[in-house]
Amino acid sequence: MASSQQIAQLIGAAGPQSGAPLTRVSGIGDAAADCVVFATDQMTYRAALQSPAGAILVSQSALQENSPEPDHSSRLMVVPDARFAFALVARYLEQERNPRESDAEPDVHPSALVAGTVTLGAGSSIGPHVVLGEGVAIGRGTRILANATIYSGTTIGDRVVIQSGAVLGSTGFGYARNSATGEYVLFPQQGTLRIEDDVEIGANTTIDRGALGETRIGAGTKIDNLVHIGHNCTIGRNVIIAAQTGISGSSIIEDGAILGGQVGLGEHAQVGPGVILGGGAGVLSHKKVRGPGQVFWGRPARPLKQYLRDLARLSRS
């Protein structure tokens, strides 16, 4: 439970606030007096004003001159981005409902298999049937959910969330071929995997260890379900990777990039900072895609305007 003043201070909201107790976030249609809702446009703003919600987070852009008169009651909190503020509030209220001291002893489910050389940070949580290999290091406040497997040589930072079924630090798919006989022999896969702070990894996602070096996932990156990241990849900070994306070995994704669903990258590909790859886009091996904020689409990936022109030409042929 939190007061409106506490919520306003958390998100830096402008506007009056009451001391009404707030316990949860909700959609506008399901709101009650103890709920926080958000509005990002005039339509949702009008709906929110009609709801009984105890607090309304509204984006500044929704309060234009031709908008309805702002609700001057204590419910309204004006912020630059109501959706982002709503997410902050949801996290805060969840922590209030389920407090866990940052210096608490690690919570390990009895069914988890934890090697003797594993180190667990304070406040960490290990779920049912999790397997932690020799030498795994886990930071403070990290949560590993049921049936995840963490191989030896993996280091995980603070406040990381690993969803059920994820496999981290597994052997990479790298083979040396005898050109005379066609025989394949596994290239040494003896490197490491490092997951930095505040990363979230979705269910059934797999991330390979480095071959001779390191695979690294940068701080703040969010990875969806059913993603595969190959050996020796470097993923930057605050990267978004949507479901069913596959990233081949030794590829680089720089800070702030966004990869839509089912994106595919060949080996040694490079995606520049802030690049947006639309769903299903493909980057060929050894190719680089650059342009902060620029959207690329198609296979092979190309700027969105060019992709649409190519589609139009194809439809006329």
C-alpha positions, 0 to 999 in steps of 0.5 A, a space after each residue: 500500500 502507498 499514498 498518492 504522495 508517495 506515488 507522485 514523488 516516485 514518478 516526479 508527477 505534477 499536480 495535486 495529490 491526496 493521501 488516498 491509499 493505493 494498493 495496485 495498478 489496473 486497466 481503466 475498465 477494471 479500476 477501483 478506488 485503490 487502483 492506479 490507471 494511466 492515460 496516454 491520449 485523449 480517449 483514454 484520458 476521458 475514460 480514466 476521468 469517468 472511472 473510480 480509480 484512485 490515481 490517474 497518470 496522464 501523459 502531458 501530450 494528452 492535455 492539449 488545448 483542445 482536450 477536455 478540461 483537466 480533472 482538478 481533483 487530487 487523482 490526477 498526476 501529470 507526467 511526460 510518459 504515463 505508460 513508463 510511469 505506470 510501469 514504475 508504479 507497478 514495480 513499486 507496489 509489487 515490492 510493497 506487497 512482497 517485500 524482501 530485504 536486500 540483505 536477506 539470506 538466499 531463498 533456495 527451493 528444496 528441489 533445486 540442484 546447487 553445486 557446492 561452489 555456487 555463490 548466491 548473493 543476498 536476497 536471491 531466489 532459486 526456484 523449484 528444479 533449478 540446476 546451478 553448475 559448479 562455480 556459478 556466481 549469482 548477484 544480489 536480489 536475482 530471481 531464477 524461476 522453475 526448471 532453469 539450468 545455469 551451466 558452470 562458467 556463468 556469472 549473473 549480476 544483481 536484480 536479474 530475472 530468469 524465467 522458467 526453462 531458460 538455459 544459460 551457458 550451454 555449449 555453443 554450436 561450433 564445429 571444425 570440418 575436415 574438408 577431405 572427409 567431411 567429418 565435423 569435430 566440436 571446436 572447444 567451447 570452454 569460455 564463459 557467460 556473463 549476465 550484467 545487472 537488471 537483465 531479464 531473460 524469458 522462458 525457454 530462452 537459451 544463451 551459449 557460453 563463449 567458445 574461447 572467450 566470453 558471451 556477454 549480455 549488457 545491463 538492463 537488456 530485456 530478452 523475450 521467450 524462445 530467443 537463442 543467442 549463440 556463443 561469443 555474442 556481445 549484447 549491449 546495454 538496454 537492448 530489447 530482443 523479442 520472441 523467436 529471435 535467433 542470433 548466430 555466434 560472434 554477433 554484436 548488438 550495440 546499446 539501445 537496439 530493438 529486435 522484433 520477433 523472429 529476427 535472424 542474424 548470421 554469424 559476425 553480424 553487427 547491429 548498431 546502437 539504437 537500430 530497430 529491426 522489424 519483425 522477421 528482419 534478417 541480417 546476413 553474416 558479417 554485415 553491419 546495420 547502422 543508424 540510430 532510431 532507423 527502422 530496418 525490415 525484410 530479408 536482407 534487412 534494409 531501411 523501411 522506406 526502401 523495403 516498402 518501395 521494393 514491395 511495391 515494385 514486386 506487386 506491380 511485376 
